[in-house]
Amino acid sequence: MSPYALIDRPSPFAPESAETAADALPVWAVTPADIDAGTFDAAALPWARAAGFQAAEGAVLLVPGPEGKLAGALFGLGSEGQCHPFISGKLARTLPEGTWRIETSSVAPETMALGFGMGAYRFERYRKPAAQGPRLAMAETVDAAAVRRSVAAVALARDLVNTPANDMGPDALEAAFRGLADHYKAKVTVVTGEELITRGFPMIHAVGRAADQAPRLLEMRWGKKGAPKLTLVGKGVCFDTGGLDIKPSSAMLNMKKDMGGAANVLALAMMIMDAGLSVDLRVLVPAVENSISASAFRPGDVLTSRKGLTVQIDNTDAEGRLVLADALTYACEEEPDLLIDMATLTGAARVALGPDLPPFYTDDEDLAGALATASKDVVDPLWRMPLFKPYEADVKARIADLTNAPAGGFAGSITAALFLKRFVTAETSWAHFDIFAWSPKDKPHAPIGGEAQGIRALFEVISKRHPA
């Protein structure tokens, strides 16, 4: 089994060698203007014109050679500069089996390779695997290790999110956590069940105590002591019924993805460890299932957090911020140089920005600028939202320090971020990512299902700050 993914799969990339590249069939990625001007292979051009190939975005036309054998393929990029940045993902789904190379393209070779690799993803744990698809021989100019790393990280996040809760409860999430740590020789410690109370994680315990599988806090450490301290925190709610404030069935159907923050954090950690970045890495995942039983926490309860702040429970379906609060408090006790948390936290974030543009929150202007730049550079959409101070009053509770579910329904993603901020020390550089971790529509590089969001932009920032 691959160290990068729960479900092993053939690589979408061919072995790196000059012989492989030379033997690979060419793909001419062209625009309508290229066809008009005839600026590509002289043998393929007449066939394109005879077949009426218009180079529409994502269109594929196989080019015959002598004796009926394939000579290559034409791939449409649509109007110049207008195609989806990862349109090459369609090649991974439409080309026949074999080894291919990008012969011509106005899209950068690394982007073409990355799109191809992400587009080749298939989740086949519960069905007969499809036949071997095409493989891409990457150009010599491409940083093949970086592309393979990114594709593997995306696959890991997708695999974890796509796996249903009967096979991805807290026990299985811990197993995946340990498997990743073992591969990179990282150290793991776990605080489980009643020990959460004695060790000072009361809200993690409260959220997860009603489930059959015990709640737990997973902790991984890797890197060099003395290097800059980087801590990643991921929400690991393996299934969310909503608790006693139970969700309607339509809202509960996709709640296997409520551990998408943990999945994305693990994928980012994999990239960091695989690249050998110069950081002292710590990963924290509170892994729970928000279930219903006689021991479930109730609306109206008041919980005392690890930090000592009391939290009035006004909705048991706002549980993710509770487990994150204890984990963020714990993270700050070691004074990290950078603290990142990722969570499928609010529907309000999707109302504000939709499923494909995750908001992030930070008071660190340098970090915000670096993330905005990286987001554009690596085509990993992110959008900064404000930690709007006047809304802090909405997080106050009547009989406790804080409420977990402010009344009124306005600015839900912002008030959730402001809630988390109360558990982060003022001097800590911190960013919170309210991700969806799901692609609701097929895209060239992503099928419907679990998705990695923000991790490539974060890796770009971290790797530039702390290269290997």
Sequence and secondary structure as in RCSB ss.txt:
>XXXX:A:sequence
MSPYALIDRPSPFAPESAETAADALPVWAVTPADIDAGTFDAAALPWARAAGFQAAEGAVLLVPGPEGKLAGALF
GLGSEGQCHPFISGKLARTLPEGTWRIETSSVAPETMALGFGMGAYRFERYRKPAAQGPRLAMAETVDAAAVRRS
VAAVALARDLVNTPANDMGPDALEAAFRGLADHYKAKVTVVTGEELITRGFPMIHAVGRAADQAPRLLEMRWGKK
GAPKLTLVGKGVCFDTGGLDIKPSSAMLNMKKDMGGAANVLALAMMIMDAGLSVDLRVLVPAVENSISASAFRPG
DVLTSRKGLTVQIDNTDAEGRLVLADALTYACEEEPDLLIDMATLTGAARVALGPDLPPFYTDDEDLAGALATAS
KDVVDPLWRMPLFKPYEADVKARIADLTNAPAGGFAGSITAALFLKRFVTAETSWAHFDIFAWSPKDKPHAPIGG
EAQGIRALFEVISKRHPA
>XXXX:A:secstr
  TT SS    SB    HHHHHHSEEEEEE HHHHHHT S TTHHHHHHHTT    TT EEEEE GGG EEEEEE
E  STT S TTGGGGHHHHS SEEEEEEE SS HHHHHHHHHHHT    TTS      EEE   TTS HHHHHHH
HHHHHHHHHHHHS TTTSSHHHHHHHHHHHHHHTT EEEEEETTHHHHTT HHHHHHHTTSSS  EEEEEEEE T
TS EEEEEE EEEEE  TTS   HHHHTTGGGGGHHHHHHHHHHHHHHHHT SSEEEEEEEEEEE  STT   TT
 EEE TTS EEE S TT  HHHHHHHHHHHHHTT  SEEEEEE   HHHHHHH TTS EEEES HHHHHHHHHHH
HHTT   EE    GGGGGGG  SSSSEESS TT  SHHHHHHHHHHTTS TTS EEEEE   EESS BTTB SEE
   SHHHHHHHHHHHS  
